[in-house]
Amino acid sequence: MPFDINSSIANASTLPSAFYQSPDWFERSKEAIFAKSWQFVGDVDLVKVPGAVHPFVHLDGCLDEPLVLTRDTNDQVHCLSNVCTHRGMLVAESGGNERFLRCRYHGRRFGLDGCFQSMPEFEGVCNFPTAADNLAKVPFGQWGPWLFASVNPSMSLEEMLKPVVDRLGWMPFNEFRLDASRCRDYVVRAHWALYVDNYLEGFHIPFIHAALNQAIDYDNYLVELLPSGVLQLAHAKSDEGIFDLPTSSPDHGQRISAYYYWLFPNLMLNFYPWGLSINVVRPVGHDRTRVSFIPYVWREELRGEGAGADLDRVEREDEVVVEAVHKGLKSRFYDRGRYSVAREDSVHHFHRLIQSAFE
């Protein structure tokens, strides 16, 4: 185990460069980290009405698990394996509205709840069908309008989201609406964990993000470590672009411009007065990462104000830095660095969580 991230940040060194550079560590991370995590799927509009079917690839480029969302005639949503239990063919190859799922390879049929229904030419097969002939049910859950799935969760979805719900439960999440016109995918030529490292500290803001630094009060930039995540709390320098916080909020009376939540390993929930930008960091290789920006708007009139005003510019500035770090980590003269006790406790926390995932 080459990590050995000391529990004391004052004595700790960062992850070794090999973790970011090695294809072997990337492959090992798939099961140790990502298979156990909850991944954002989309919102309930994907399967809005009974009979709706929505096939998708779970964390495509990394886990590549074929899954399908369905809503049955009892109006219940299911998340199922999209692999036929006969010979492994994809069952649902496109979305739509169906009465059942039928594999077009040999005609095996399943209900929208995944239960086996029929199979032609199987007379004489002993002990058939059994529970193994049903489509596997995949753990999934809903929070507000948003759906999440995990192939092997290490904790419940409720446990993961509890810090967010406890802090921001006053927000009317069901009023948030997807702005598909502003969804963006960015391909970053760097390891996924470098992108997370960069996100988790405000240390670089004065040096890299001039416009963002003008909007937020860097000296009052706060970080709270969560059991499986981090909250970064950005205060504004003025009254522009801040939340109108209810008296029930623990932050009432403060000029909060953004709540930046990161949930291990690759989910970012960025709350602004205008709504929410969901960022999903999707590893596609040890040196390639696809970052999806998925905005849900609550108050459109506030889009141009404060910390959430120009997310594309911030992303492009971060890309340049993260890609340069990935190149730098190839150096034979660098292996590990030290943490700033004042500004990098969230990065230290992330690295400790990675270490724990492999123990």
C-alpha positions in Angstrom: 0.0 0.0 0.0 2.0 3.0 -1.2 -0.3 5.8 -0.1 0.1 6.1 3.7 -1.7 9.5 4.0 -0.9 10.5 7.6 -4.1 11.3 9.6 -2.4 14.5 10.7 -2.4 17.0 7.8 0.7 18.8 9.3 2.7 15.5 8.9 1.0 14.2 5.8 2.2 14.0 2.2 -0.1 13.9 -0.8 -1.0 10.9 -3.0 2.1 9.6 -4.9 2.3 10.6 -8.6 1.9 6.9 -9.5 -1.7 6.9 -8.5 -2.5 9.5 -11.1 -0.2 8.1 -13.8 -0.7 4.4 -13.6 -3.3 2.6 -15.7 -3.2 -0.2 -13.1 -4.3 2.0 -10.3 -7.0 3.4 -12.6 -8.3 -0.1 -13.2 -8.2 -1.0 -9.5 -10.2 2.2 -8.8 -13.1 1.0 -10.8 -14.2 -1.6 -8.3 -12.6 -0.2 -5.1 -14.1 3.3 -5.6 -16.6 3.7 -8.3 -18.6 0.4 -8.1 -19.4 1.3 -4.5 -20.5 4.8 -5.2 -23.8 6.5 -6.0 -23.9 7.9 -9.5 -26.2 10.6 -10.8 -28.6 9.2 -13.5 -30.9 12.1 -14.3 -34.3 13.3 -13.2 -37.7 11.6 -13.0 -38.7 13.0 -16.4 -36.6 10.3 -18.0 -39.4 7.9 -17.1 -42.3 10.3 -16.6 -45.3 8.0 -17.3 -46.2 4.3 -16.9 -44.6 2.3 -19.6 -41.6 4.6 -20.0 -38.3 2.8 -20.7 -34.9 4.6 -20.6 -31.7 2.5 -21.2 -28.4 4.1 -20.1 -24.8 3.2 -19.4 -23.8 3.4 -15.7 -20.7 5.6 -15.5 -19.8 5.2 -19.2 -16.1 5.1 -19.9 -15.4 3.6 -16.5 -17.8 1.0 -15.1 -19.7 0.7 -18.5 -22.6 -1.2 -16.9 -25.7 -1.4 -19.1 -28.8 -0.5 -17.1 -32.4 0.5 -17.8 -34.9 2.6 -15.9 -38.6 1.7 -16.3 -41.9 2.8 -14.9 -44.4 0.0 -14.6 -48.2 0.1 -14.9 -48.4 0.6 -11.1 -46.5 3.8 -11.5 -43.4 2.4 -9.8 -39.9 3.2 -11.0 -37.3 0.4 -11.3 -33.6 0.3 -12.1 -32.6 -3.0 -13.8 -29.8 -4.7 -15.5 -30.2 -4.2 -19.2 -28.6 -7.6 -20.0 -30.8 -10.5 -21.0 -30.4 -13.5 -18.7 -30.3 -15.9 -21.6 -27.2 -15.0 -23.7 -26.3 -11.5 -22.5 -27.9 -9.4 -25.3 -29.0 -5.8 -24.4 -32.7 -6.0 -23.7 -33.7 -2.3 -24.2 -31.8 -0.8 -27.1 -33.7 2.5 -27.2 -36.1 4.4 -25.1 -39.9 4.7 -25.5 -43.1 3.4 -24.0 -43.6 -0.3 -23.7 -45.9 -2.9 -22.1 -42.9 -5.2 -21.4 -39.2 -5.7 -22.3 -38.4 -8.2 -25.0 -34.9 -9.3 -26.1 -34.9 -9.2 -29.9 -32.1 -11.8 -30.1 -34.2 -14.8 -29.0 -37.5 -13.3 -27.8 -37.1 -13.7 -24.0 -39.6 -11.4 -22.3 -39.6 -9.5 -19.0 -42.1 -7.3 -17.2 -41.3 -3.7 -16.6 -40.4 -4.7 -13.0 -37.7 -7.1 -14.5 -39.5 -10.3 -13.7 -39.2 -13.1 -16.3 -42.4 -13.7 -18.3 -41.8 -16.0 -21.2 -39.2 -17.7 -23.5 -39.8 -19.5 -26.7 -38.3 -22.9 -27.5 -37.4 -23.7 -23.9 -39.6 -26.7 -23.4 -37.7 -29.5 -21.6 -35.3 -27.2 -19.7 -35.1 -28.4 -16.1 -35.6 -26.2 -13.2 -36.7 -23.2 -15.3 -37.4 -20.4 -14.8 -35.8 -19.4 -11.5 -35.1 -16.1 -9.9 -31.8 -16.0 -11.8 -33.8 -15.6 -15.0 -35.2 -12.2 -13.8 -33.3 -9.1 -14.7 -31.2 -8.1 -11.7 -32.5 -5.2 -9.7 -30.0 -2.4 -9.2 -30.0 -0.2 -6.1 -31.3 3.2 -6.9 -33.0 6.1 -5.1 -34.6 9.5 -5.6 -33.8 12.9 -4.0 -36.1 15.7 -5.1 -36.5 15.2 -8.8 -33.1 13.5 -9.2 -32.3 9.8 -9.6 -29.2 8.0 -8.5 -28.0 4.4 -8.9 -25.2 2.2 -7.6 -24.1 -1.3 -8.5 -22.6 -2.1 -5.1 -23.2 0.8 -2.7 -21.1 1.1 0.4 -23.7 3.3 2.1 -27.3 4.3 1.6 -28.2 7.2 -0.7 -29.9 8.9 2.3 -26.7 8.7 4.3 -24.6 10.2 1.6 -27.0 13.1 1.0 -27.9 13.8 4.6 -25.5 16.7 5.1 -26.9 18.4 2.0 -30.5 17.8 3.1 -29.9 19.0 6.7 -28.3 22.2 5.5 -30.4 23.1 2.4 -33.7 21.2 3.0 -35.5 24.6 2.9 -34.9 24.8 -0.8 -37.8 23.8 -3.1 -35.8 21.2 -5.1 -38.9 19.9 -6.9 -39.3 23.4 -8.5 -35.8 23.2 -10.1 -36.0 22.6 -13.9 -33.4 21.2 -16.2 -31.9 23.8 -18.6 -30.8 21.4 -21.4 -29.6 24.2 -23.5 -26.8 24.9 -21.1 -25.7 21.4 -20.4 -22.0 21.0 -21.3 -19.5 18.2 -21.4 -15.8 19.1 -21.1 -13.0 16.6 -21.9 -10.0 17.2 -19.6 -6.7 15.6 -20.5 -5.9 14.6 -16.9 -6.7 12.0 -14.2 -10.1 12.3 -12.6 -8.7 12.7 -9.1 -6.6 15.8 -10.2 -9.8 17.4 -11.2 -11.3 16.7 -7.8 -8.1 17.9 -6.0 -8.5 21.2 -7.8 -12.2 21.6 -7.0 -11.7 20.9 -3.4 -9.6 23.9 -2.4 -10.1 27.6 -2.7 -6.4 28.1 -2.4 -5.9 28.6 -6.1 -8.9 31.1 -6.6 -6.8 34.3 -6.3 -4.2 33.0 -8.7 -6.4 31.4 -11.3 -9.9 32.8 -11.2 -9.7 36.6 -11.3 -13.4 37.2 -12.0 -14.6 34.7 -9.4 -12.1 36.2 -6.9 -13.8 39.6 -7.4 -17.2 38.1 -6.5 -16.3 36.1 -3.4 -14.7 37.0 -0.1 -11.6 34.8 -0.2 -10.6 35.6 3.4 -14.0 34.3 4.6 -14.0 31.2 2.4 -15.0 28.3 4.7 -14.6 24.5 4.4 -16.5 21.9 6.4 -15.4 18.2 6.2 -18.2 15.7 5.9 -18.0 11.9 6.5 -18.0 11.3 2.8 -17.6 14.7 1.3 -16.8 18.4 1.7 -18.7 21.6 1.8 -17.1 24.8 0.6 -19.0 27.9 1.7 -18.4 31.0 -0.4 -19.3 34.4 1.1 -19.9 37.4 -1.2 -18.1 40.7 -1.0 -21.4 42.5 -1.6 -25.1 41.9 -1.5 -25.2 41.0 -5.2 -25.7 37.3 -6.0 -26.4 36.1 -2.5 -29.0 33.7 -1.1 -32.2 35.1 0.5 -31.8 32.7 3.5 -34.8 31.8 5.7 -34.5 32.2 9.4 -34.4 28.4 9.7 -31.1 28.2 7.9 -28.0 27.9 10.1 -26.4 30.5 7.7 -29.2 33.1 8.1 -27.8 36.6 8.2 -24.6 35.7 6.2 -23.9 36.8 2.6 -23.6 33.3 1.1 -23.0 33.3 -2.7 -22.5 29.5 -3.2 -22.6 26.2 -1.4 -20.1 23.9 -3.1 -20.7 20.3 -2.1 -18.5 17.4 -3.2 -19.6 13.9 -2.4 -17.1 11.0 -2.7 -15.9 10.2 -5.3 -17.0 12.3 -8.2 -20.3 14.2 -7.6 -20.4 18.0 -7.2 -23.6 19.8 -6.2 -23.0 23.5 -6.7 -25.9 25.6 -5.3 -26.3 29.2 -6.3 -29.1 31.7 -5.7 -30.4 30.8 -9.3 -30.4 27.0 -8.7 -28.1 24.1 -9.0 -25.2 23.0 -11.2 -24.6 19.3 -11.0 -21.1 18.4 -12.0 -20.3 14.7 -12.6 -16.6 13.8 -13.0 -16.6 10.8 -15.3 -13.2 8.9 -15.6 -12.6 7.6 -19.1 -9.0 6.6 -18.7 -6.0 7.3 -16.4 -5.3 10.4 -18.4 -8.8 11.4 -19.6 -11.8 12.8 -17.8 -15.2 13.9 -19.0 -16.9 16.5 -16.8 -20.6 17.0 -17.3 -22.2 20.3 -16.2 -26.0 19.8 -15.7 -27.8 23.0 -14.6 -31.2 23.0 -12.9 -32.7 26.5 -12.7 -34.8 27.8 -9.8 -34.7 31.6 -10.3 -33.6 32.4 -13.9 -33.4 36.2 -13.1 -30.4 35.6 -10.9 -28.3 33.7 -13.5 -25.9 36.6 -14.2 -25.0 37.5 -10.6 -22.3 36.4 -8.2 -20.2 33.3 -8.0 -22.5 31.3 -10.4 -22.5 33.9 -13.2 -19.9 32.5 -15.6 -19.3 28.8 -14.9 -17.9 28.1 -18.4 -15.0 30.6 -17.9 -14.2 29.0 -14.5 -14.2 25.6 -16.0 -11.9 26.5 -18.8 -9.5 28.1 -16.4 -9.5 25.0 -14.2 -8.9 22.7 -17.3 -5.7 24.5 -18.2 -4.3 24.2 -14.7 -5.4 20.5 -14.1 -3.9 19.4 -17.5 -0.6 21.2 -16.7 -0.5 19.4 -13.3 -1.1 16.0 -15.0 1.9 16.7 -17.3 4.0 17.8 -14.3 3.3 14.6 -12.5 5.2 12.7 -15.2 8.4 14.3 -14.0 11.0 12.0 -12.5 11.8 14.7 -10.0 8.3 14.8 -8.4 6.5 12.1 -6.4 4.6 13.6 -3.4 4.0 17.1 -2.0 2.9 18.5 1.3 -0.5 20.1 2.3 -1.2 23.6 3.4 -2.7 23.2 6.8 -4.7 26.4 6.4 -6.1 25.8 2.9 -5.9 22.1 1.8 -7.6 20.1 4.6 -10.3 19.1 2.1 -7.7 17.7 -0.4 -6.1 15.8 2.5 -9.6 14.4 3.5 -10.2 13.3 -0.1 -6.8 11.5 -0.2 -7.6 9.8 3.1 -11.0 8.6 1.6 -9.1 7.1 -1.4 -6.7 5.3 0.9 -9.6 3.9 2.9 -11.3 2.6 -0.3 -8.3 0.3 -1.0 -7.9 -0.9 2.6 
